[in-house]
C-alpha cells in the first residue's frame, strides 16, 4: 500500500475537493514560511484552511530559519504534523517536545551519500514520525534517483515518504517497494502554485490502485 500526500494547498475550494474525493489523501500540506515558493500562504489563510474538517490530516511545512514567533503563531492551528527542512536534530527535538506535534523529517537528496543523513536523527524521532526524502529543488519540481532508497529502506525504523518529481501517472507499484507515502505538489498544477483538479483526480485514482 502507498499512502498519498498532496502539498502546497492554497485555497479553500481545492481543499474541499481533495477532502471530499473518494480516494482522498491521508495528508495535506501547506507552505508556511518558504518565501520563494509560489505556494506560500499566510498564517490567517492557514487558519482558514485547517479549520475545514475532514478525514485528512494537515501538515505545516517549515523551512530554515524557523522563528519562535512563527511557531507560536501556528501552535494552535489544526496541524497534526510539522514537515521540517534544514534543522539540526537538537532543533527538531526541541520543536517536537515543545509543541507536541508529529514530525515529517524532510531530507533533501541528490546522491546516495545524502540519504545517510537520516542516521543523525534516529534517536529523536518517535514511532509516529515520518522520514521524507525530497529533491534539492524545494519549490521546484525536481527529482532524484528514487531507487537509491532501496538500499536503506529496511534499516529505517520509521515510515518513509518520497517526494520530488513524481508524476501523476508514475510507476506507483515500484515506488511502493521502497516507500510508504508518496508526496506530490508541482506535478498537480496547471501553472506554478495553481492546483489542477483533473490532475489531482488522476493521481488519487492511480495511487489507489496500489494495494
Secondary structure, 3 states (H helix, E strand, C coil): CCEEEECCCCCHHHHHHHHHCCCCCCEEEEECCCCCCCCECCHHHHHHHHCCCCCCEEEEEECCCCCHHHHHHHCCCCCCEEEEECCCHHHHHHHHHHHCCEEEEEEEECCHHHHHHHHHHHHHCCCCCEEEEEECCCCCCCCCCHHHHHHCHHHCCCEEEEECCCCCCCCHHHHCCCCCEEEECHHHEEECCEECHHHHHHHHHHHHCCC
